[in-house]
Amino acid sequence: MTPESIHLLYLSAGAVAVLIVLIAWLRMNAFLALLMAGLVIGLGSGMGPAKAMTSFQDGMGATLGGIAGVLGLGTILGGLLAASGGAEVLAKELIRLFGPKRVHWCLMVLALCIGLTTWFAVGLVMLVPILVTLARETKEPFLKLAIPMLAVLSIMHGVMPPHPGPVVALDALGADLGKVLLWGLLAAVPVAAISGPIFARWAVKHVHVETPEPPPVDPILAARAKPSLFITSAVLALPILLLLSQTIAELFFTKDHPVRGVTTVIGNPTLALGISVIFAGIVFRFSKTEALKIGEKAIAAVGMTLLVVGGGGGFNRVLRDCGAADAIGQMASAAHLPPLVFGWVCAALVRVATGSATVAITAASGLVAPLVIGNPNVNPELVVVGIGCGSLFLSHLNDAGFWIVKETLGMTVGQTLRTWTVTETLVGITGLFVAWGLDMVF
């Protein structure tokens, strides 16, 4: 490695340390801390103040452009679900079917179904009203239900197509979509069990998180008749079906077919959630004034979250533009590891440095591709799974997902580090060993 690359590695570690000190110790506003840490690494790498700030702004804009509408509309959809009583209806039905002591398994199944086709942030904001209602109805510890749900949503986002990271990886490595889905689901079972219910048993003994208060409901709305289970399920299913339509159309229709044009539009996450919000307002029989009031209350709670998420994106971009991701790739390539392990290490290191799972998968796929393509002794599908798990490793303060989880579940930074960060670390490590074990056997 060159002296410049070594300097960037030390600088990246220093920037992350500064970030942790500013937020966890000095209690600085998270957005300002991300801005300061971005400036530290930008100036330290020789970018110059103006270039560092431009990089930060570009990264912030790119991140919010992709997630602001999704997070905002998903939060409104969750608010409509909670205000209508639909979350309560679904929660009681799940308690009846699974029993109060096994509802965490039910949440994992719901997270699997929703997370298979939706972004992590979308699935989280859709499931939070159900999670809160279940925790209050069953009196179970909040983390016992929350951690398994988070683990499954995270695994789906990092490993399973049609999420952007796995799609990039399978294309770069020449992997088969169907086999990636098969191996991903097989690997997800033990990984989710260890990082979800098993870890949750430990977490509830050492970290206490109060169940968040449900959003206040207008007394007039509370007196309304609650929606049926069918209507509630339809509201949850609609965004999934719209998002899934694009994937299904790609399998059965040519690129220039009119159906592909339609599904590309309605399968866009922002539009799919926008349509779902309108649908929920209609079937839940809210007046325009009621729907507007519920939406405004819901969206008011995510203002700081959006700012922090944007700050995380800005910090990530500075790290990428200064060459830190390339330096990490050089360090991993010098280790001469098996392709699957090499891909995992690359993804994990880029993830820790930049905070982005998608960036980690993209970078790792490019680095490992020459070792995989055309090599009959390598299973490219399991390499995709391994890289996906590596991209989830050690989520911390430079990850937008960290702040979404913290704000959505009402936790402190310390609580989030001891729960969400550990969950993601377990997903990454157990995912490596499961994928590696499957690779050695098959």
N, C-alpha and C positions, 0 to 999 in steps of 0.2 A: 504493500500500500504506500501511496505517496504521502509526504509530510502534510500536504494540503488536506488529503482525505482524513488523516488522523486528527488534524486540527478541527475539521468539521464534526467528527465524532465526539470529541471532547466538548465542542461548542454546543452540540445538540443536547448532550447530557446536562451541561450547565444551564441551558435555557429551560429544560424541563424542571430542574432543581429550583431555579428562580420562580417558575410558575407555581410550584408547590408551596414554596415559602411565602410568596405574596398572598396566596389565597387561603391556605390552611393555617398559617402562623400569623401573618399581619392582617388577615381578614379584609384584604382589599377586594373591591368589586371585581367579579370574575372577568368581565369584559375588559376592564382596564388592565388587569393582570395579564391577560392574553396579549393585549396590545404592547405592554412593556416587554414581555418575554419575546414577542416577535421582533421588536426593535433591537433587543440584545443580540439575538442570533443574526439579524440582518446586518447590523453594524459590525459585529464580530467577524462576519464572513467577508467583509469588504464591499457590501452592496451599496452603502451610502444611505443616508436618511431618506431622501426622496424616493429612491428605488425600493427601499424596504417598505415604506408606507404605501406605495403604489401596489406592491405585491400583496400586502395585507388587505388593501381595499378590494383588489381583484378576487382574492380568495374568499373574502366575506361575501361579495356579490354573487360569486358562483355558488357558494354553499346555500345562501338564502334563496337564490333563484330556483334551486332544486327542491328546497325543503320548506320554505315559508308557507306556501299555499297548502302543501300537504299537511303540515303540522297544524296550521290554523283551521282548515276545514275539518280535519280529523277531530280536533278539539270541539268544534261546534257540533259535529255528529254525535260525539260522546255526550255533550251537554243536552242535546235533544233526547237521546236515549235515556239519560238519567231523569230529566224533567218529566218525561212522559210516563215514567214508571216501568218502562220496558226492561231496564237493567234489573229491577226488582223481580219482575215476572220471570225473566230468564234465570236469575239466580235461584229463586225458589224451586223452579223446575229441576235445575241441576242438583240442588240439595236433595230433592225427592228421589232422583234417579241414582245418584252416587252415594248418598249418605253424607252427613256433615263432616266426617273424618276423612273422606276421600275426595273432597272437592278440588284439591290441588291437582289430582290426576285429570280431572275434568278440565281445569284451566289449561293444562298442558295440551290436551287434545284440541281445545279451542285455539290455542296459540299455534299449534301445528297447522290447522286448517286455514286460519287467517294469515299466519306468517308465511305460508307456502307461496303466496302470490302477492302479498303486500309488503311495503317497506316496513322496517323495524318500527319507525316512529308512528306510522299509520296503525299498525297492529296494536302498539302500546296504548295509544290514545283511545282506540276503539274498545279495548278490553278493560281499561282502568275503571269505568263505572261498574262493570260486572265484578271486577276484583274487589272493589271497596264494598259493594253490597254483600258479596259472599262472605267477606271477612266479618262484617257487622252481624250478619244473620247467623253465622256458625260460631262466632266468638273465638275463632281460631286465630293464632298469632299472625299478624299481617305478613311478615316475611315468609312464613311457611307457605303461603299461597303465592306471594309475589315472586320469589326467587325461581321456582320451577317454571312459571310463566315467562319470566325474562330469559331464562336459559334456552327455552325452545324457540322463542322469537329470534334470539340472537343466532342460534345455529341455522335456522332457516335463512336468515339474511346473509350469512357468510358462506354457506355451503350449497344451497339449493338454487338452481335456475328456476324462474327467470330473473332473479336478482342480478343487478349489473355486474358485480364482482365475479361470481361464478361463470356468468356468460362470457366475460372477457377471458377468463382462464381456460374454459373449454375450447374456445375458438383459437387461442394462442397455442394450446398444446395438442390440438387436433383430437380432442376427446369426444366421445359419443354422448349426446344429451341424455338418452334413456338410461345408459349405464351410470352416468353421474347421478341421476335421480335415484337409481337403485342403491348404489354404494352409499350415497349421502344419507338415505333413510336408514340403511343398516347401521351406519356409523352413528347416526343421531340418537339411537335408542340408548346405548350405554353411556354416551357422552352426556345426554340430557339427564339421565338418572343420577349420575355422579355430581354434576354441577348444579342440578336442580333439587329434588327432594332430599338426597343424602346430605348435601351441603347445607340445605335449609334447616335440617335438624340441629346442626352445630350452630348456625347463625342465630336462631331464635334464643339460644341459651346465652349468647355473648353480646348480641346487639338488639336493643329494644327500639322498635319503630312503631309509633302509634298509627292506627288506621286513620287515614285522612278523613276529614269531615266531608260528607257528600255536599255537592253544591246546593246552596239554599234554593228551595222551591217555593214559588209563589203560592200562597194558600189557595188561590182560585185554581191553579194548576193541580195542586195536590188533591183537590176534591173531584177532579175529573176521573172518569172510568179509565182503568189501565188498559193498554193494548193487549191483544191476544198474543200467545206464544208464536203463532204463525207470522203475524205482522212484525213482531220484534226480530224473529229469525230472518225475515225477508230484508229488513233494514241492514242487518249485519252482513247478509249474503250478497247484496247488490254490488257494493264496491269490489268484492272479491271476484264476482262474475265478470264485471266490466274489465278489471285488470287482467283476468285470465283470458278474456276473449282475444286479446292481441296475440298471446302465445299460441292459442288453439288455431287461430287463423294462419299463423306462420307455418303450421304443420300441414295444413290441408289446401292452402291456396297459394298461387304464384304471387310474386312480388307486385305485379301490376294489376292484380284482380281488384275489382271495386270493393269487395268485402274487406280486403287488407287495408284499404284507405279508411274505411269506416272504423274498423277496430283499432287502428293506430291512433285515431282521434279519441274515441271513447275509452280506450285503454290507457290514456295518459293519466297518471296518478292524480294530478290536480283536478282535471275535468271529471274523472270517475268519482272523486269524493264530492265535487260540487254537485253533480247529478244526484248522488246519494243523499246529500243534505236536503236538497229540494224534495226528493222522494220521501224522506223521513218527516219533513214538515207537513206534507200532504197526508200521508197514511196515519200519522199520529194526531191528525186533525187539529193542528195548531193554527190559530189565526196568524195573519201576516205580522201583526203587532207582537203577539206572543213569541213567534219564531225569532223575530228580530231582537227582542229583549233577551231571550235565552242565548242567542248567538253572541250578543255583545258581552254578556256576563262571562261566557265561556272563553272568549278570545282575550278578554282583559287579563286573564290569569297567565297567558303565555307570552306577554310582551317582553319581559326580561329574558325569558328562555330563548326567544328568537334572537335577541341581541347577543347573548352569550354563544349560541350556536354559530352565529355569524362570525364572532370573534375567534372561535375555534377553527373555522374554515380559513380565516385570515392568517392565523398562526401556522396552520398546516401548509399554506401556499408559500409562506416565507421559507419554511424548512425545505420545501421542494425546490424552490427557485435558487436557493443558496448552494444546492448540490448535496445536501445531507443524505437524501435517499440513495443517490448514486454511491456515496461513500460507504453506506451500510451494505449495499449490494456487493461492493468490492471486498469488504471484510468477510461477508458470508462465503463468497466464492473461493477465498483463500483456504477455507477449511476442508475442501475435498470430501464432501459428504455424499451419501446416496441421494439420487434425485429427489425423492419424496421428502427426506429430512432436510436437504438443502433448500428446497422450495419453502418448507415450513419455517426454517430459520430466517430466510430472507423476508418472508411475509411478517413474521413476528417482530423482527427488528424495525422494519419500516413502519409497522403499526405503532410500536412504542414511541418512535420518533415523531411521526406525523399525526397520529390519532385517527387516521382514516382507514377503514377496512378495505374500501374500494381501491384506494391508492396502493395499499399493501399488496392486494391480490394482483393488480395490474403490474406493479414493479416486479414482484416475485415471478409471475408468469413469464415475463420477458427474459429474466435472468436464467430460468430453469429450462426454457423451451429447447435450446440446443442439445440438452442432455436427454430430452424425452422424445422429441419427434424422430421417427425412424428407428428408434431403439426397441427391438422386440422383447427385451428383458424388463421393460418398464410398463406399468399399468397407468396410462395417462389419466384415467378417470379417478383413480385413488390419489394421484398426485394433485388433481384439482381439489379433492376433499381435504387433503393434508394442507394445501396452501390456504384454503378457505378457513380451516380451523386456526392456522397460524395468524391469519389476518384479524382474528378476534381476541388475540392474546393481550392481556394486561391493559384494558381500557382505563385511562386515567384522565387528568384534567385537561389534556389537549384534544380530547375526543368529544365531538358534538353529542354523541349518544350518552356520554356520562352525564352531561347537563340536562338532557331531556329526561333521563331516568330520575335524576335528583329532584328536578322541579315537579315532574308529574307525580311522583310517589311521595313528595313532601319530606324528603330526607335532608340531613345536613351533609356537608362535604365529607366529614369523617365517616358517617354512616354509609354513604355511597361507596367510599373507598373500601370499607370492610365488608360490603355485600356485593354490589355490582362488579367492582373491580376483581374481587376474588372469584366470583362466578365466571367472568370472562377468562380469567387466567386458567381456571379449571377446564373450561371449554377448550381452550387452546392446547393445554398439555394432554388431557385425556384424548382429545381428537387426534393428536399426533400419534399416540401409542395405539389407538384403535385402528387408524388408517394404515399405520406401519404394520400392525399385526395382520390385518386383512391382506396387505400386499405380500407379506411373506408366505401366507397360506395359499392365496389364490393366484 
